[in-house]
Structure formats: structure tokens, C-alpha cells
Amino acid sequence: MALTNLAGINERVRQKIVKEKAVPKIEGYMFEDHEMIRTAATECMCNMVLCKEVQDMFAATGNDRLKLLVLYSGEDDEKLRKAASGTLAMLTSLQPPLCSRIPDATTHWLEILQALLLSDSVDLQHRGTVITMNMMQAEHDLAKRLIESEVLEILSVLAKDDHAKQSQASRAAKQCLQIAIDYGLIKPNTAE
């Protein structure tokens, strides 16, 4: 937990953590059976992905780092889901090529993404819409796959929700729909 807080301070501290070879230990703790340790390690990794060296670890092929984050984003434990989906949201923003690898991570990727979007938690909704937006921005074919699924309907509902608490998710959903319009995947709603 303390390392999570330290990793959130600044880049210099994150570089020190990398230099001290603590990242593999953090990853090891992400596999812990103890729920709180696993969650804390995933939260720590969320802070660590701001570091280019850690991003490169996720970008490297031949590992299951991305798969683990996708799967953890679909777990029952809300704190773990928040940490994993937050990490995914940041990674997909900082490393757009990772977006195209999400569908290959697990066959359940779309269900997990939809569950984030449909969550009662506004934090999870926001993370889900940001991941969706990043995926759509990264690749036309990904955007098409998402829009051809139930994601379009979910985004449409989220985009209409202007409650203050859900404004971040609503704004991101609107951006997703605008990307779909720009790609020519959907037509603009002229009724509004």
C-alpha cells in the first residue's frame, strides 16, 4: 500500500522503483491469493504505468500482462476492477497499439467491457468509456466491432445521462459516438 502511494508521487519516484527492480515484485503480488494484496499491487501498477519502462513491459509481446488486466477488470471485487480498469484506461491512452491486442487477450473482452459500461459504479463506467474511446480512436476496425455490438446502445444511453456524478462517463460516451460518426459507422442524431 505504501509503495502504491509512493508510485503516485512523481516520475522520479517511479524511476527509482523501476531501478530498484521492484516492478517484478509488484507483478508477483498481483497474483496473490489474498484479495487486499492483489488489489494493492494492481493499484500500484496503475500508478507505475505512467512510467515509460513499465508501459514498454506491457507493450512487449509474449506475456500475459494485458490479459491479466482485462480479466481483473471483470472480477467481482470492485476495488480490483477499478484498479485494473484504471490501469487499462491509462495504458490504452498512453500506448494506443495495445488497444488492438485487447480482443486477443481473452474471448470475454467484450463482455467485460460491457460490464464496466453497465456498472452501477460511476468510476467503473468512466473507466469503461475511456477504454472504449481509446480503442475506437486507435483503430477503425476496433471501432466498427464495438459499434456493431451492444456497446453502441450502452454508449447512447450513457451519453444522454447528464447527472453531475456521471458527467465524465457521459462526456466520454459522447466522444465515442462522435468517433463513430467521424468514421461513418453511425449517422448523427438530428432529432436533438
C-alpha positions, 0 to 999 in steps of 0.5 A: 500500500505504501509503495502504491502511494509512493508510485503516485508521487512523481516520475522520479519516484517511479524511476527509482522503483523501476531501478530498484527492480521492484516492478517484478515484485509488484507483478508477483503480488498481483497474483496473490491469493489474498484479495487486499494484496492483489488489489494493492499491487494492481493499484500500484501498477496503475500508478507505475504505468505512467512510467515509460519502462513499465508501459514498454513491459506491457507493450512487449509481446509474449506475456500475459500482462494485458490479459491479466488486466482485462480479466481483473477488470471483470472480477467481482471485487470492485476495488480490483476492477477499478484498479485494473480498469484504471490501469487499462484506461491509462495504458490504452491512452498512453500506448494506443497499439495495445488497444488492438491486442485487447480482443486477443487477450481473452474471448470475454473482452467484450463482455467485460467491457460491457460490464464496466459500461453497465456498472452501477459504479460511476468510476467503473463506467468512466473507466469503461468509456475511456477504454472504449474511446481509446480503442475506437480512436486507435483503430477503425476496425476496433471501432466498427466491432464495438459499434456493431455490438451492444456497446453502441446502445450502452454508449447512447444511453450513457451519453444522454445521462447528464447527472453531475456524478456521471458527467465524465462517463457521459462526456466520454460516451459522447466522444465515442459516438462522435468517433463513430460518426467521424468514421461513418459507422453511425449517422448523427442524431438530428432529432436533438 
